[in-house]
Amino acid sequence: MDGWHLVAAVIYAAGGGYKSLERDIFANLSPLDHRYYASNPELFDDLARYLSENAFVHYQLLVETALVRALAKRGLCSASIAEEVARACAEVSPEEVYAEEELTHHNVRALVNCIQRRVSPGARPFVHLTATSVDILDTANALRLRRVNDEVILPGAAALLRVLIDLARRERETVQIGRTHGQHAVPITFGFAVAQYVSRLGTRIELMRTAARGLKGKMAGAVGAYNASSLFFADPEAFEAEVLAELGLEPAPISTQIVPPEYVLDYLHALVSAFGVLANLADDMRHLQRTEIAEVGEAFTATQVGSSTMPHKRNPWNFEHVKSLWKEFTPRILTHYMDQISEHQRDLSNSASGRFIPEIVAGLAAAVERLNKVMSRLVVDHEHMQANLAMTAETVIAEPLYILLAYLGEPKAHETVRLLTLEAEERGLTLRRLLVEQPERFPFLNDMTDEQREILAHPERYTGRAATKTAQICGYWENKLAEMGL
């Protein structure tokens, strides 16, 4: 079996305790761990460095290390003891922690026992000193979410944004019929349509960045009132800040036994709202691939199959896939809204649900990666765009005609043009032909400028500032990415 078909796993043995084995990924239960891992092992290996159980235990150990180092700086223990504990933390494995948890029935106490087992008797009292379990858990979670955001989510989203910027710029002059309610409206450009998503995704990148930077930790003890650390320090809040500074985090202004859940909730909202932008983009591109529209298409490989029974099919499956991922992960945020409720200083009603937070991050990362690939190879059919525009181009002039007529003083301009469109339809004429054939009925045409009459003669030019606005939006977000270091 190929190496990437195997992942390290831990199972409970009938004889007692945990043991390691190599596990076939197709024996896993979550699609994230078999289908999506198999299709993109590099991405999921990157995500595993932050979101796996291995990673979570690792980040908890980082917090324990930061705590003892801050204790040493305060003089409660020596620097050598702090480094002894740090070395021990670097050696503890998830397998060992899980095996210990079978005895303690408490995950963080198991972690602490594993650390203490590796250090000298003189160092053991300083492991976890003044901390409660959630000091470690919530701080570790904030740290890993911030890092996966900065090192995987934002770079991936920025890469997709650049793909969209390039596409929008390339197609900024490509005239396309605009659509509202699924109906032809007035012309835009395809670049302008893409620029909408440049802007929307850009705002979500900013929001994800801000929300991740706002994630907080704590080292305030069992009920958040610094009871334990007050035994040693006159300024326990400053000590908390010192511990978290070791990790590049800041404390919440006030905590109970847990960090206020709104910080993580804000980050999840940023992720889910970004997911919605991706799903909307995917849905638009999917509809533009409909047989009767056929304005864009996914690039197909030589061996790709669109249907198990219809060899001619070329389905927009990548775009459909992104929308399907959005449908799965977006509703999960409701669970985390419910996790805002924790009785008094803490309960455990979020103990299971909170473990699924990494899946939302992973789902978004998978969607970003897929859209990045498919949008970078999007095929734009300019001929079909022109043909679709031509279907209703003659009716497009109804809007500029009505607006110009109103400007020239006609009090019932909208009704006048509406009746003219009906007359043209009944007589089998275009609206423009009706105007040309009976100029005596429409003296207001003489009051229009050459530019205005040109629009009525060439409806495909009625695109407003679509191309200009596209260029502005692309330039703005290109600069923004540079400012954000992305």
ABEGO torsion letter per residue (X at the ends): XBAAABBBBBBBBAAEEBBBBBBBAAABABAAAAAAAAABAAAAAAAAAAABAAAAAAAAAAAAAAAAAAAAAAGABBAAAAAAAAAAAAABBAAAAAAAAAAAGBAAAAAAAAAAAABBAAAAAABGBGBBAAAAAAAAAAAAAAAAAAAAAAAAAAAAAAAAAAAAAAAAABBBBBBBGGBBBBBBBAAAAAAAAAAAAAAAAAAAAAAAAABBBBBAEAAGAGAAAAAABABAAAAAAAAAAAAGBBBBABBBABBBAAAAAAAAAAAAAAAAAAAAAAAAAAAAABAAAGABBBBBBAABBABAABAABBBBAAAAAAAAAAAAAAAAAAAAAAAABBBEAEBAAAAAAAAAAAAAAAAAAAAAAAAAAAAAABBBBAAAAAAAAAAAAAAAAAAAAAAAAAAAGBAAAAAAAAAAAAAAAAAGBBAAAAAAABAAABAAAAABBAAAAAAAABAAABAEAAAAAAAAAAAAAAAAAAAAGX
